[in-house]
Structures are given as structure tokens and as C-alpha cells.
Amino acid sequence: MRYALNIDGREYELPKKTLSVQEKIDRIKKEVGGRDRKSASVKKYEFVKEFVGEENAREIFETDKIEEIDLGTLEIAYKGIFMGYRAPELEFQANENMKALGEPVLDRLMQIAQSLDSINALSK
């Protein structure tokens, strides 16, 4: 399975989703809640840096100084990691839903097309 953070038209590979990775995700969600903006931002920055690597974090934020980071970009990167891990699951569910809905819908469209052909044939 492949996981990635997509931000500003760039893609950054995320680590394999292991129990340890899930524990880190669960822990950061608890740690950030209820904190003041500055300490929450520091935690989020450290989390992003850990998951995408220092070089990639510098590229994403265009700096390695927490005081200069755009908080909007930080929030998108932080939440983007969660979405990166959910993406394969959501894609799988969407494909399964399309399979379930696809056949009856296609069958109905074929019936309508055949009915239209019959109407056209009668009108000639």
C-alpha cells in the first residue's frame, strides 16, 4: 500500500501505516487538543517533519523556523497526512460502491435506450 501527502501540487511519500504509525497519529490528535495555538503548532510541525522528513518539511514550509511558517500551510500539511492514510480506504469504498450501483444503473440505461429505439421504430 502506498500513502502520500499531496500539497501545493507536490506529493510526499508517507511511511507504511503500521501499528506504531497509528499510535503516533492517535497520540498527536490527543496532544494537540486543548493546547494553546503556539504549542499546538509546534507539535503539528514536529509531526509533519517526522512523517515527511526534514528536507521535505523545509520545502513544504519554505523555512525551517517555526516562527516563519504559514499556519494555513501547516494545518493543510498536518491534516493532509491523515487524508493520505485514509485515501486508499476511501478509494476502495468508492470502487465498491460503483460496482454495486454500476450494474443496475447500466441495466436501466440499456432498457431506456432500447425503449427509445422501439419508439423511434414505431414513429417511422
MOPAC internal coordinates of N, CA, C and O (Angstrom, degrees):
PM7 1SCF
backbone

  N    0.0000 0     0.00 0     0.00 0    0    0    0
  C    1.4470 1     0.00 0     0.00 0    1    0    0
  C    1.5235 1   107.75 1     0.00 0    2    1    0
  O    1.2310 1   121.12 1   -39.31 1    3    2    1
  N    1.3146 1   115.47 1   140.69 1    3    2    1
  C    1.4655 1   121.10 1  -179.60 1    5    3    2
  C    1.5265 1   109.50 1  -115.01 1    6    5    3
  O    1.2310 1   120.85 1   -45.85 1    7    6    5
  N    1.3340 1   115.99 1   134.15 1    7    6    5
  C    1.4590 1   122.17 1  -179.90 1    9    7    6
  C    1.5219 1   108.76 1  -124.17 1   10    9    7
  O    1.2310 1   120.71 1   -36.72 1   11   10    9
  N    1.3384 1   116.24 1   143.28 1   11   10    9
  C    1.4635 1   118.88 1  -178.18 1   13   11   10
  C    1.5208 1   111.35 1  -149.76 1   14   13   11
  O    1.2310 1   121.55 1   -29.99 1   15   14   13
  N    1.3180 1   114.65 1   150.01 1   15   14   13
  C    1.4578 1   122.76 1   170.50 1   17   15   14
  C    1.5175 1   105.82 1   -97.94 1   18   17   15
  O    1.2310 1   120.29 1   -56.69 1   19   18   17
  N    1.3331 1   117.05 1   123.31 1   19   18   17
  C    1.4587 1   122.01 1   176.91 1   21   19   18
  C    1.5164 1   108.13 1  -108.69 1   22   21   19
  O    1.2310 1   121.07 1   -58.14 1   23   22   21
  N    1.3344 1   115.56 1   121.86 1   23   22   21
  C    1.4664 1   120.16 1  -178.43 1   25   23   22
  C    1.5325 1   108.77 1  -151.66 1   26   25   23
  O    1.2310 1   121.17 1   -45.75 1   27   26   25
  N    1.3051 1   115.37 1   134.25 1   27   26   25
  C    1.4726 1   121.92 1   179.32 1   29   27   26
  C    1.5233 1   112.61 1    51.97 1   30   29   27
  O    1.2310 1   120.46 1  -139.39 1   31   30   29
  N    1.3200 1   116.73 1    40.61 1   31   30   29
  C    1.4585 1   120.88 1   177.58 1   33   31   30
  C    1.5166 1   114.72 1    73.95 1   34   33   31
  O    1.2310 1   120.38 1  -172.27 1   35   34   33
  N    1.3080 1   116.88 1     7.73 1   35   34   33
  C    1.4635 1   121.09 1   178.47 1   37   35   34
  C    1.5182 1   109.48 1  -117.05 1   38   37   35
  O    1.2310 1   121.44 1   -24.16 1   39   38   37
  N    1.3127 1   114.85 1   155.84 1   39   38   37
  C    1.4612 1   120.46 1  -178.57 1   41   39   38
  C    1.5190 1   109.02 1  -123.24 1   42   41   39
  O    1.2310 1   121.66 1   -45.59 1   43   42   41
  N    1.3471 1   114.44 1   134.41 1   43   42   41
  C    1.4624 1   120.92 1   179.73 1   45   43   42
  C    1.5208 1   107.83 1  -123.90 1   46   45   43
  O    1.2310 1   121.00 1   -55.89 1   47   46   45
  N    1.3183 1   115.69 1   124.11 1   47   46   45
  C    1.4591 1   120.96 1  -178.97 1   49   47   46
  C    1.5248 1   110.39 1   -67.04 1   50   49   47
  O    1.2310 1   121.27 1   -42.38 1   51   50   49
  N    1.3312 1   115.17 1   137.62 1   51   50   49
  C    1.4617 1   122.00 1   177.11 1   53   51   50
  C    1.5237 1   108.97 1  -105.16 1   54   53   51
  O    1.2310 1   120.61 1   -23.85 1   55   54   53
  N    1.3301 1   116.43 1   156.15 1   55   54   53
  C    1.4724 1   119.31 1   177.76 1   57   55   54
  C    1.5313 1   111.31 1   -64.07 1   58   57   55
  O    1.2310 1   121.38 1   -22.28 1   59   58   57
  N    1.3140 1   114.97 1   157.72 1   59   58   57
  C    1.4634 1   121.36 1   175.36 1   61   59   58
  C    1.5234 1   109.05 1   -55.97 1   62   61   59
  O    1.2310 1   120.39 1   -38.46 1   63   62   61
  N    1.3309 1   116.86 1   141.54 1   63   62   61
  C    1.4660 1   120.90 1  -177.39 1   65   63   62
  C    1.5329 1   110.05 1   -81.96 1   66   65   63
  O    1.2310 1   121.59 1   -88.18 1   67   66   65
  N    1.3009 1   114.56 1    91.82 1   67   66   65
  C    1.4626 1   121.91 1   179.47 1   69   67   66
  C    1.5289 1   108.92 1  -100.73 1   70   69   67
  O    1.2310 1   120.55 1    -2.94 1   71   70   69
  N    1.3105 1   116.55 1   177.06 1   71   70   69
  C    1.4682 1   119.90 1   175.72 1   73   71   70
  C    1.5241 1   110.60 1   -60.00 1   74   73   71
  O    1.2310 1   120.65 1   140.46 1   75   74   73
  N    1.3086 1   116.36 1   -39.54 1   75   74   73
  C    1.4589 1   120.25 1   179.55 1   77   75   74
  C    1.5360 1   111.31 1   -63.67 1   78   77   75
  O    1.2310 1   120.22 1   138.32 1   79   78   77
  N    1.3250 1   117.19 1   -41.68 1   79   78   77
  C    1.4656 1   120.97 1   177.47 1   81   79   78
  C    1.5230 1   109.83 1   -63.65 1   82   81   79
  O    1.2310 1   120.07 1   135.62 1   83   82   81
  N    1.3239 1   117.48 1   -44.38 1   83   82   81
  C    1.4613 1   120.48 1   179.48 1   85   83   82
  C    1.5270 1   111.45 1   -62.87 1   86   85   83
  O    1.2310 1   120.30 1   142.33 1   87   86   85
  N    1.3157 1   117.03 1   -37.67 1   87   86   85
  C    1.4671 1   120.42 1   176.78 1   89   87   86
  C    1.5306 1   110.87 1   -62.85 1   90   89   87
  O    1.2310 1   120.46 1   139.94 1   91   90   89
  N    1.3358 1   116.72 1   -40.06 1   91   90   89
  C    1.4679 1   120.37 1   178.18 1   93   91   90
  C    1.5243 1   110.70 1   -64.51 1   94   93   91
  O    1.2310 1   120.63 1   139.54 1   95   94   93
  N    1.3277 1   116.39 1   -40.46 1   95   94   93
  C    1.4656 1   120.75 1   178.53 1   97   95   94
  C    1.5252 1   109.93 1   -63.77 1   98   97   95
  O    1.2310 1   120.58 1   133.14 1   99   98   97
  N    1.3216 1   116.50 1   -46.86 1   99   98   97
  C    1.4654 1   120.48 1   179.06 1  101   99   98
  C    1.5246 1   111.17 1   -61.04 1  102  101   99
  O    1.2310 1   120.87 1   138.07 1  103  102  101
  N    1.3357 1   115.93 1   -41.93 1  103  102  101
  C    1.4624 1   121.02 1  -178.22 1  105  103  102
  C    1.5323 1   111.30 1   -65.28 1  106  105  103
  O    1.2310 1   119.98 1   135.70 1  107  106  105
  N    1.3347 1   117.64 1   -44.30 1  107  106  105
  C    1.4698 1   119.38 1  -177.75 1  109  107  106
  C    1.5187 1   110.85 1   -65.57 1  110  109  107
  O    1.2310 1   120.15 1   143.61 1  111  110  109
  N    1.3236 1   117.31 1   -36.39 1  111  110  109
  C    1.4649 1   119.86 1   178.39 1  113  111  110
  C    1.5274 1   110.95 1   -61.64 1  114  113  111
  O    1.2310 1   120.64 1   140.85 1  115  114  113
  N    1.3281 1   116.37 1   -39.15 1  115  114  113
  C    1.4689 1   120.36 1   178.25 1  117  115  114
  C    1.5253 1   111.19 1   -72.00 1  118  117  115
  O    1.2310 1   120.89 1   138.57 1  119  118  117
  N    1.3343 1   115.90 1   -41.43 1  119  118  117
  C    1.4664 1   120.36 1  -176.26 1  121  119  118
  C    1.5226 1   112.98 1   -66.67 1  122  121  119
  O    1.2310 1   119.73 1   146.92 1  123  122  121
  N    1.3225 1   118.12 1   -33.08 1  123  122  121
  C    1.4566 1   120.81 1  -175.33 1  125  123  122
  C    1.5244 1   111.42 1   -80.63 1  126  125  123
  O    1.2310 1   120.32 1   148.89 1  127  126  125
  N    1.3056 1   116.99 1   -31.11 1  127  126  125
  C    1.4553 1   120.46 1  -179.44 1  129  127  126
  C    1.5182 1   111.79 1   -63.58 1  130  129  127
  O    1.2310 1   120.50 1   -47.27 1  131  130  129
  N    1.3228 1   116.66 1   132.73 1  131  130  129
  C    1.4468 1   121.03 1   175.85 1  133  131  130
  C    1.5175 1   115.25 1    80.74 1  134  133  131
  O    1.2310 1   119.50 1  -179.52 1  135  134  133
  N    1.3025 1   118.56 1     0.48 1  135  134  133
  C    1.4637 1   121.41 1   179.11 1  137  135  134
  C    1.5225 1   109.81 1   -89.66 1  138  137  135
  O    1.2310 1   121.51 1   -20.25 1  139  138  137
  N    1.3267 1   114.71 1   159.75 1  139  138  137
  C    1.4653 1   118.39 1   173.58 1  141  139  138
  C    1.5274 1   108.15 1   -69.92 1  142  141  139
  O    1.2310 1   120.45 1   -19.86 1  143  142  141
  N    1.3222 1   116.75 1   160.14 1  143  142  141
  C    1.4669 1   123.12 1  -173.63 1  145  143  142
  C    1.5271 1   112.36 1   -54.89 1  146  145  143
  O    1.2310 1   120.27 1   136.95 1  147  146  145
  N    1.3288 1   117.08 1   -43.05 1  147  146  145
  C    1.4624 1   119.54 1  -175.81 1  149  147  146
  C    1.5231 1   111.63 1   -66.29 1  150  149  147
  O    1.2310 1   119.82 1   129.78 1  151  150  149
  N    1.3185 1   117.94 1   -50.22 1  151  150  149
  C    1.4715 1   118.90 1  -177.67 1  153  151  150
  C    1.5342 1   110.58 1   -68.86 1  154  153  151
  O    1.2310 1   119.90 1   146.63 1  155  154  153
  N    1.3378 1   117.79 1   -33.37 1  155  154  153
  C    1.4694 1   120.22 1   176.00 1  157  155  154
  C    1.5288 1   109.61 1   -64.87 1  158  157  155
  O    1.2310 1   120.57 1   138.73 1  159  158  157
  N    1.3238 1   116.52 1   -41.27 1  159  158  157
  C    1.4719 1   120.45 1   179.66 1  161  159  158
  C    1.5215 1   111.29 1   -64.57 1  162  161  159
  O    1.2310 1   120.39 1   139.40 1  163  162  161
  N    1.3041 1   116.85 1   -40.60 1  163  162  161
  C    1.4690 1   120.53 1   177.66 1  165  163  162
  C    1.5241 1   109.86 1   -61.70 1  166  165  163
  O    1.2310 1   120.20 1   134.88 1  167  166  165
  N    1.3266 1   117.23 1   -45.12 1  167  166  165
  C    1.4752 1   121.14 1   179.53 1  169  167  166
  C    1.5310 1   110.65 1   -61.84 1  170  169  167
  O    1.2310 1   120.59 1   135.97 1  171  170  169
  N    1.3358 1   116.48 1   -44.03 1  171  170  169
  C    1.4657 1   120.72 1   179.63 1  173  171  170
  C    1.5265 1   111.07 1   -62.71 1  174  173  171
  O    1.2310 1   120.84 1   137.35 1  175  174  173
  N    1.3368 1   115.99 1   -42.65 1  175  174  173
  C    1.4631 1   120.78 1   179.14 1  177  175  174
  C    1.5275 1   110.51 1   -61.52 1  178  177  175
  O    1.2310 1   120.33 1   134.23 1  179  178  177
  N    1.3188 1   116.97 1   -45.77 1  179  178  177
  C    1.4696 1   120.93 1   179.26 1  181  179  178
  C    1.5287 1   110.76 1   -62.16 1  182  181  179
  O    1.2310 1   120.87 1   140.81 1  183  182  181
  N    1.3275 1   115.94 1   -39.19 1  183  182  181
  C    1.4600 1   121.63 1   178.69 1  185  183  182
  C    1.5303 1   110.36 1   -62.85 1  186  185  183
  O    1.2310 1   120.22 1   130.65 1  187  186  185
  N    1.3253 1   117.19 1   -49.35 1  187  186  185
  C    1.4665 1   121.02 1   179.90 1  189  187  186
  C    1.5239 1   109.96 1   -61.00 1  190  189  187
  O    1.2310 1   120.88 1   134.93 1  191  190  189
  N    1.3173 1   115.93 1   -45.07 1  191  190  189
  C    1.4621 1   120.94 1  -179.68 1  193  191  190
  C    1.5261 1   110.98 1   -59.98 1  194  193  191
  O    1.2310 1   120.61 1   138.93 1  195  194  193
  N    1.3201 1   116.44 1   -41.07 1  195  194  193
  C    1.4676 1   120.17 1   179.51 1  197  195  194
  C    1.5254 1   111.51 1   -64.13 1  198  197  195
  O    1.2310 1   120.30 1   141.56 1  199  198  197
  N    1.3309 1   117.03 1   -38.44 1  199  198  197
  C    1.4546 1   120.39 1  -174.25 1  201  199  198
  C    1.5287 1   114.13 1   -83.55 1  202  201  199
  O    1.2310 1   119.65 1   148.07 1  203  202  201
  N    1.3319 1   118.27 1   -31.93 1  203  202  201
  C    1.4664 1   119.24 1  -178.94 1  205  203  202
  C    1.5222 1   112.82 1  -106.73 1  206  205  203
  O    1.2310 1   120.32 1   168.94 1  207  206  205
  N    1.3213 1   116.99 1   -11.06 1  207  206  205
  C    1.4538 1   121.10 1  -179.22 1  209  207  206
  C    1.5212 1   111.08 1    94.55 1  210  209  207
  O    1.2310 1   121.42 1   -25.13 1  211  210  209
  N    1.3212 1   114.89 1   154.87 1  211  210  209
  C    1.4684 1   121.08 1  -175.48 1  213  211  210
  C    1.5236 1   113.06 1   -62.43 1  214  213  211
  O    1.2310 1   120.67 1   134.96 1  215  214  213
  N    1.3301 1   116.32 1   -45.04 1  215  214  213
  C    1.4746 1   120.60 1  -179.11 1  217  215  214
  C    1.5243 1   110.83 1   -61.78 1  218  217  215
  O    1.2310 1   120.51 1   133.76 1  219  218  217
  N    1.3244 1   116.62 1   -46.24 1  219  218  217
  C    1.4636 1   120.15 1  -179.48 1  221  219  218
  C    1.5232 1   111.19 1   -66.44 1  222  221  219
  O    1.2310 1   120.06 1   142.63 1  223  222  221
  N    1.3208 1   117.49 1   -37.37 1  223  222  221
  C    1.4632 1   120.64 1   177.86 1  225  223  222
  C    1.5240 1   109.85 1   -62.53 1  226  225  223
  O    1.2310 1   120.37 1   139.01 1  227  226  225
  N    1.3129 1   116.90 1   -40.99 1  227  226  225
  C    1.4635 1   121.00 1   178.18 1  229  227  226
  C    1.5264 1   110.07 1   -63.16 1  230  229  227
  O    1.2310 1   120.59 1   141.31 1  231  230  229
  N    1.3181 1   116.48 1   -38.69 1  231  230  229
  C    1.4663 1   120.24 1   178.01 1  233  231  230
  C    1.5329 1   111.11 1   -67.26 1  234  233  231
  O    1.2310 1   120.31 1   136.18 1  235  234  233
  N    1.3119 1   117.00 1   -43.82 1  235  234  233
  C    1.4667 1   121.42 1  -179.52 1  237  235  234
  C    1.5215 1   110.64 1   -62.63 1  238  237  235
  O    1.2310 1   120.47 1   132.29 1  239  238  237
  N    1.3231 1   116.70 1   -47.71 1  239  238  237
  C    1.4658 1   121.22 1  -173.09 1  241  239  238
  C    1.5318 1   113.42 1   -92.29 1  242  241  239
  O    1.2310 1   120.65 1   172.76 1  243  242  241
  N    1.3306 1   116.37 1    -7.24 1  243  242  241
  C    1.4622 1   122.89 1  -179.87 1  245  243  242
  C    1.5303 1   112.65 1    60.66 1  246  245  243
  O    1.2310 1   120.56 1  -158.25 1  247  246  245
  N    1.3077 1   116.54 1    21.75 1  247  246  245
  C    1.4589 1   123.40 1   177.08 1  249  247  246
  C    1.5236 1   108.18 1  -170.02 1  250  249  247
  O    1.2310 1   121.12 1   -16.05 1  251  250  249
  N    1.3223 1   115.46 1   163.95 1  251  250  249
  C    1.4639 1   118.35 1   172.56 1  253  251  250
  C    1.5182 1   110.15 1  -117.04 1  254  253  251
  O    1.2310 1   120.80 1  -165.71 1  255  254  253
  N    1.3201 1   116.08 1    14.29 1  255  254  253
  C    1.4711 1   121.55 1   178.21 1  257  255  254
  C    1.5221 1   109.17 1  -103.51 1  258  257  255
  O    1.2310 1   120.51 1   -62.97 1  259  258  257
  N    1.3025 1   116.63 1   117.03 1  259  258  257
  C    1.4665 1   122.50 1  -176.62 1  261  259  258
  C    1.5335 1   111.76 1   -55.30 1  262  261  259
  O    1.2310 1   120.16 1   146.99 1  263  262  261
  N    1.3136 1   117.31 1   -33.01 1  263  262  261
  C    1.4669 1   120.98 1  -177.57 1  265  263  262
  C    1.5267 1   111.96 1   -68.63 1  266  265  263
  O    1.2310 1   119.88 1   158.49 1  267  266  265
  N    1.3277 1   117.83 1   -21.51 1  267  266  265
  C    1.4643 1   121.98 1  -176.59 1  269  267  266
  C    1.5267 1   113.04 1   -99.82 1  270  269  267
  O    1.2310 1   120.34 1   176.35 1  271  270  269
  N    1.3057 1   116.95 1    -3.65 1  271  270  269
  C    1.4682 1   120.61 1  -176.04 1  273  271  270
  C    1.5226 1   110.70 1   -74.38 1  274  273  271
  O    1.2310 1   121.27 1   -45.09 1  275  274  273
  N    1.3341 1   115.18 1   134.91 1  275  274  273
  C    1.4615 1   120.42 1   173.60 1  277  275  274
  C    1.5296 1   107.88 1   -70.69 1  278  277  275
  O    1.2310 1   120.55 1   -57.59 1  279  278  277
  N    1.3260 1   116.56 1   122.41 1  279  278  277
  C    1.4683 1   120.55 1  -175.49 1  281  279  278
  C    1.5261 1   112.44 1   -66.20 1  282  281  279
  O    1.2310 1   120.33 1   151.52 1  283  282  281
  N    1.3270 1   116.98 1   -28.48 1  283  282  281
  C    1.4627 1   119.74 1   175.64 1  285  283  282
  C    1.5211 1   111.45 1   -64.45 1  286  285  283
  O    1.2310 1   120.95 1   134.87 1  287  286  285
  N    1.3274 1   115.79 1   -45.13 1  287  286  285
  C    1.4664 1   120.62 1   177.47 1  289  287  286
  C    1.5197 1   110.60 1   -63.42 1  290  289  287
  O    1.2310 1   120.53 1   139.91 1  291  290  289
  N    1.3317 1   116.59 1   -40.09 1  291  290  289
  C    1.4628 1   120.69 1   178.17 1  293  291  290
  C    1.5239 1   110.66 1   -60.18 1  294  293  291
  O    1.2310 1   120.59 1   134.52 1  295  294  293
  N    1.3213 1   116.48 1   -45.48 1  295  294  293
  C    1.4680 1   120.71 1  -178.80 1  297  295  294
  C    1.5259 1   111.21 1   -64.51 1  298  297  295
  O    1.2310 1   120.67 1   138.69 1  299  298  297
  N    1.3364 1   116.33 1   -41.31 1  299  298  297
  C    1.4661 1   120.27 1   179.34 1  301  299  298
  C    1.5265 1   110.78 1   -65.42 1  302  301  299
  O    1.2310 1   120.25 1   137.57 1  303  302  301
  N    1.3268 1   117.13 1   -42.43 1  303  302  301
  C    1.4703 1   120.37 1   179.01 1  305  303  302
  C    1.5245 1   110.86 1   -65.16 1  306  305  303
  O    1.2310 1   120.97 1   136.37 1  307  306  305
  N    1.3231 1   115.75 1   -43.63 1  307  306  305
  C    1.4666 1   121.81 1  -179.87 1  309  307  306
  C    1.5332 1   110.42 1   -60.03 1  310  309  307
  O    1.2310 1   120.64 1   127.01 1  311  310  309
  N    1.3205 1   116.38 1   -52.99 1  311  310  309
  C    1.4680 1   120.04 1  -179.58 1  313  311  310
  C    1.5269 1   111.64 1   -70.91 1  314  313  311
  O    1.2310 1   121.05 1   150.53 1  315  314  313
  N    1.3286 1   115.60 1   -29.47 1  315  314  313
  C    1.4636 1   119.79 1   178.71 1  317  315  314
  C    1.5199 1   112.70 1   -63.13 1  318  317  315
  O    1.2310 1   120.48 1   149.49 1  319  318  317
  N    1.3192 1   116.69 1   -30.51 1  319  318  317
  C    1.4663 1   119.91 1   176.72 1  321  319  318
  C    1.5234 1   109.54 1   -65.03 1  322  321  319
  O    1.2310 1   120.33 1   136.08 1  323  322  321
  N    1.3217 1   116.97 1   -43.92 1  323  322  321
  C    1.4662 1   119.61 1   178.23 1  325  323  322
  C    1.5305 1   110.22 1   -61.32 1  326  325  323
  O    1.2310 1   120.95 1   136.89 1  327  326  325
  N    1.3390 1   115.79 1   -43.11 1  327  326  325
  C    1.4634 1   119.87 1   179.38 1  329  327  326
  C    1.5261 1   111.10 1   -66.12 1  330  329  327
  O    1.2310 1   120.56 1   144.56 1  331  330  329
  N    1.3223 1   116.53 1   -35.44 1  331  330  329
  C    1.4604 1   120.17 1   177.64 1  333  331  330
  C    1.5134 1   112.38 1   -59.80 1  334  333  331
  O    1.2310 1   120.94 1   144.57 1  335  334  333
  N    1.3169 1   115.80 1   -35.43 1  335  334  333
  C    1.4618 1   119.60 1   178.14 1  337  335  334
  C    1.5264 1   111.94 1   -80.56 1  338  337  335
  O    1.2310 1   119.69 1   154.66 1  339  338  337
  N    1.3113 1   118.19 1   -25.34 1  339  338  337
  C    1.4701 1   120.93 1   179.99 1  341  339  338
  C    1.5337 1   112.44 1   -85.53 1  342  341  339
  O    1.2310 1   120.26 1   157.82 1  343  342  341
  N    1.3359 1   117.10 1   -22.18 1  343  342  341
  C    1.4641 1   121.92 1  -173.70 1  345  343  342
  C    1.5335 1   114.00 1   -53.13 1  346  345  343
  O    1.2310 1   118.66 1   130.97 1  347  346  345
  N    1.3366 1   120.16 1   -49.03 1  347  346  345
  C    1.4708 1   118.53 1  -179.65 1  349  347  346
  C    1.5331 1   112.45 1   -60.91 1  350  349  347
  O    1.2310 1   120.40 1   141.64 1  351  350  349
  N    1.3252 1   116.85 1   -38.36 1  351  350  349
  C    1.4633 1   120.71 1   179.25 1  353  351  350
  C    1.5339 1   110.27 1   -65.95 1  354  353  351
  O    1.2310 1   120.40 1   135.79 1  355  354  353
  N    1.3233 1   116.84 1   -44.21 1  355  354  353
  C    1.4666 1   120.75 1   179.95 1  357  355  354
  C    1.5255 1   111.36 1   -65.56 1  358  357  355
  O    1.2310 1   120.69 1   141.48 1  359  358  357
  N    1.3289 1   116.28 1   -38.52 1  359  358  357
  C    1.4639 1   120.52 1   177.56 1  361  359  358
  C    1.5270 1   110.74 1   -64.26 1  362  361  359
  O    1.2310 1   120.70 1   137.43 1  363  362  361
  N    1.3174 1   116.27 1   -42.57 1  363  362  361
  C    1.4646 1   120.91 1   178.05 1  365  363  362
  C    1.5292 1   110.11 1   -60.52 1  366  365  363
  O    1.2310 1   120.35 1   133.08 1  367  366  365
  N    1.3406 1   116.93 1   -46.92 1  367  366  365
  C    1.4619 1   120.59 1  -179.95 1  369  367  366
  C    1.5226 1   111.66 1   -62.11 1  370  369  367
  O    1.2310 1   120.26 1   138.74 1  371  370  369
  N    1.3238 1   117.11 1   -41.26 1  371  370  369
  C    1.4672 1   121.23 1   179.20 1  373  371  370
  C    1.5299 1   110.55 1   -62.72 1  374  373  371
  O    1.2310 1   120.51 1   137.53 1  375  374  373
  N    1.3297 1   116.63 1   -42.47 1  375  374  373
  C    1.4714 1   120.50 1   178.54 1  377  375  374
  C    1.5213 1   111.32 1   -63.76 1  378  377  375
  O    1.2310 1   120.65 1   137.72 1  379  378  377
  N    1.3241 1   116.36 1   -42.28 1  379  378  377
  C    1.4616 1   119.77 1   178.48 1  381  379  378
  C    1.5327 1   111.24 1   -64.18 1  382  381  379
  O    1.2310 1   120.69 1   139.12 1  383  382  381
  N    1.3268 1   116.30 1   -40.88 1  383  382  381
  C    1.4688 1   120.22 1   178.00 1  385  383  382
  C    1.5264 1   111.16 1   -63.44 1  386  385  383
  O    1.2310 1   120.53 1   139.56 1  387  386  385
  N    1.3364 1   116.59 1   -40.44 1  387  386  385
  C    1.4610 1   120.49 1   178.82 1  389  387  386
  C    1.5225 1   110.75 1   -64.49 1  390  389  387
  O    1.2310 1   120.59 1   141.12 1  391  390  389
  N    1.3240 1   116.48 1   -38.88 1  391  390  389
  C    1.4675 1   119.78 1   177.82 1  393  391  390
  C    1.5282 1   110.10 1   -62.65 1  394  393  391
  O    1.2310 1   120.92 1   134.09 1  395  394  393
  N    1.3292 1   115.85 1   -45.91 1  395  394  393
  C    1.4622 1   120.75 1  -177.67 1  397  395  394
  C    1.5231 1   111.27 1   -66.05 1  398  397  395
  O    1.2310 1   120.43 1   138.71 1  399  398  397
  N    1.3084 1   116.79 1   -41.29 1  399  398  397
  C    1.4639 1   120.66 1  -178.57 1  401  399  398
  C    1.5179 1   112.64 1   -84.42 1  402  401  399
  O    1.2310 1   121.08 1   150.89 1  403  402  401
  N    1.3072 1   115.55 1   -29.11 1  403  402  401
  C    1.4601 1   120.97 1  -172.50 1  405  403  402
  C    1.5028 1   115.21 1   -59.70 1  406  405  403
  O    1.2310 1   119.42 1   130.84 1  407  406  405
  N    1.3111 1   118.72 1   -49.16 1  407  406  405
  C    1.4551 1   121.21 1  -175.03 1  409  407  406
  C    1.5246 1   112.65 1   -64.73 1  410  409  407
  O    1.2310 1   118.62 1   130.06 1  411  410  409
  N    1.3392 1   120.23 1   -49.94 1  411  410  409
  C    1.4609 1   119.06 1   178.33 1  413  411  410
  C    1.5300 1   112.88 1   -61.57 1  414  413  411
  O    1.2310 1   120.65 1   141.79 1  415  414  413
  N    1.3226 1   116.36 1   -38.21 1  415  414  413
  C    1.4631 1   119.97 1  -179.65 1  417  415  414
  C    1.5186 1   110.04 1   -66.58 1  418  417  415
  O    1.2310 1   120.43 1   135.14 1  419  418  417
  N    1.3318 1   116.79 1   -44.86 1  419  418  417
  C    1.4617 1   119.95 1   178.97 1  421  419  418
  C    1.5252 1   111.01 1   -63.83 1  422  421  419
  O    1.2310 1   120.36 1   139.33 1  423  422  421
  N    1.3285 1   116.91 1   -40.67 1  423  422  421
  C    1.4712 1   120.46 1   177.88 1  425  423  422
  C    1.5208 1   110.35 1   -60.08 1  426  425  423
  O    1.2310 1   120.30 1   136.71 1  427  426  425
  N    1.3201 1   117.04 1   -43.29 1  427  426  425
  C    1.4683 1   121.33 1  -179.64 1  429  427  426
  C    1.5282 1   110.91 1   -65.59 1  430  429  427
  O    1.2310 1   120.25 1   139.10 1  431  430  429
  N    1.3291 1   117.12 1   -40.90 1  431  430  429
  C    1.4605 1   120.68 1   177.38 1  433  431  430
  C    1.5290 1   111.36 1   -62.86 1  434  433  431
  O    1.2310 1   120.35 1   141.31 1  435  434  433
  N    1.3095 1   116.93 1   -38.69 1  435  434  433
  C    1.4720 1   120.74 1   177.49 1  437  435  434
  C    1.5258 1   110.49 1   -64.50 1  438  437  435
  O    1.2310 1   120.36 1   140.05 1  439  438  437
  N    1.3350 1   116.92 1   -39.95 1  439  438  437
  C    1.4675 1   120.55 1   177.61 1  441  439  438
  C    1.5241 1   110.79 1   -62.63 1  442  441  439
  O    1.2310 1   120.78 1   136.76 1  443  442  441
  N    1.3109 1   116.10 1   -43.24 1  443  442  441
  C    1.4718 1   120.46 1   179.18 1  445  443  442
  C    1.5258 1   110.01 1   -63.27 1  446  445  443
  O    1.2310 1   120.54 1   135.61 1  447  446  445
  N    1.3249 1   116.56 1   -44.39 1  447  446  445
  C    1.4695 1   120.46 1   179.53 1  449  447  446
  C    1.5248 1   110.56 1   -61.10 1  450  449  447
  O    1.2310 1   120.17 1   138.23 1  451  450  449
  N    1.3381 1   117.29 1   -41.77 1  451  450  449
  C    1.4587 1   120.78 1   178.43 1  453  451  450
  C    1.5289 1   111.36 1   -65.97 1  454  453  451
  O    1.2310 1   120.23 1   142.39 1  455  454  453
  N    1.3352 1   117.16 1   -37.61 1  455  454  453
  C    1.4441 1   121.36 1   177.42 1  457  455  454
  C    1.5255 1   110.03 1   -64.22 1  458  457  455
  O    1.2310 1   120.25 1   137.91 1  459  458  457
  N    1.3179 1   117.13 1   -42.09 1  459  458  457
  C    1.4576 1   121.11 1   178.13 1  461  459  458
  C    1.5264 1   110.98 1   -63.09 1  462  461  459
  O    1.2310 1   120.74 1   140.03 1  463  462  461
  N    1.3332 1   116.19 1   -39.97 1  463  462  461
  C    1.4679 1   119.70 1   176.81 1  465  463  462
  C    1.5257 1   110.56 1   -62.17 1  466  465  463
  O    1.2310 1   120.61 1   139.21 1  467  466  465
  N    1.3302 1   116.44 1   -40.79 1  467  466  465
  C    1.4883 1   121.07 1   179.39 1  469  467  466
  C    1.5266 1   110.05 1   -64.48 1  470  469  467
  O    1.2310 1   120.25 1   137.40 1  471  470  469
  N    1.3167 1   117.14 1   -42.60 1  471  470  469
  C    1.4743 1   121.53 1   179.71 1  473  471  470
  C    1.5210 1   109.44 1   -63.72 1  474  473  471
  O    1.2310 1   120.39 1   135.36 1  475  474  473
  N    1.3267 1   116.86 1   -44.64 1  475  474  473
  C    1.4610 1   120.80 1   178.24 1  477  475  474
  C    1.5231 1   111.51 1   -61.35 1  478  477  475
  O    1.2310 1   120.33 1   139.92 1  479  478  477
  N    1.3213 1   116.98 1   -40.08 1  479  478  477
  C    1.4658 1   120.84 1  -179.72 1  481  479  478
  C    1.5265 1   110.38 1   -66.09 1  482  481  479
  O    1.2310 1   119.46 1   141.49 1  483  482  481
  N    1.3222 1   118.63 1   -38.51 1  483  482  481
  C    1.4587 1   122.92 1   179.68 1  485  483  482
  C    1.5302 1   111.98 1   -69.09 1  486  485  483
  O    1.2310 1   120.36 1   148.23 1  487  486  485
  N    1.3013 1   116.91 1   -31.77 1  487  486  485
  C    1.4570 1   120.70 1  -176.40 1  489  487  486
  C    1.5229 1   112.49 1   -79.93 1  490  489  487
  O    1.2310 1   119.03 1   174.65 1  491  490  489
  N    1.2991 1   119.46 1    -5.35 1  491  490  489
  C    1.4684 1   122.62 1  -179.72 1  493  491  490
  C    1.4804 1   112.32 1   -87.90 1  494  493  491
  O    1.2310 1   120.10 1   180.00 1  495  494  493

